Amino acid sequence: MEYLKNKRNNINALRNISFALVAGLIISNGVAFVTIAKLKDQIYIIGKSFSGQATATEGKSNPYRVFEVENHIASFTRLFFSFDQFTYDQNEEAALQLIGSQGKELRKQRIAEKYRDKLKQTNVTCVAFLDSIKTDMKSYPYRVRAYGTQIFSDSKGRSVKKQLRLSCTVSETGRGRENPFGLLIDNLDVKIKDLKRR
């Protein structure tokens, strides 16, 4: 009896795998090939790059997706705009996993401005956090506006407080260890304004 039960479970597992293979749809989009397989009412998208209505379905069908988008933006802000000379490289590398190709341009800009060298010379610590995030999940890519604060402090106790304003779009991508929400930031526009000096 146990043998028959195990056999039935194995057959069900094979049927699910067969269904995924048969239902697998390969879409040609330029050079990229995307495989979409439906398993247990979830859509998995595997490929180098893909953008389109098919990727927007999770945001429309999952009421909790908006919280993941907000957490994604908050994580990027914390990593990219909070640092000191010891955490700069690690934070920047982690932040660049959350943003699209624009991240490379941001890194080049910081290298050109010798950002890391200035941190070592001044021994400044920077902390950034968001006060509010406004998300439009009805459009795709999702549109986001965020408002926050960035505080620079030196070893003598002096600090400069700045206002952060971010606007961007967010699109779906594959989930992974470095990008657990499966989202990518694009079209990032950052405005930083001095608020208060102590």
Buried (B, 14 or more C-beta within 10 A) or exposed (E): EEEEEEEEEEEEEEEEEEEBEEEEEEBEEEEEEBBBBEEEEEBEBEBEEBBEEBBBEBBEEEEEBBEBBBBBBBBBBBBBBBBBBEBBEEBBEBBBBBBBEBBEEBBEEBEEEEBBEEBEEEEBBBBBBBEEBEBBBEEBBBBBBBEBBBBBBEEEEEBBBBBBEBBBBBBBBEEEEEBBBBBBBBBBEBEEEEEEEE
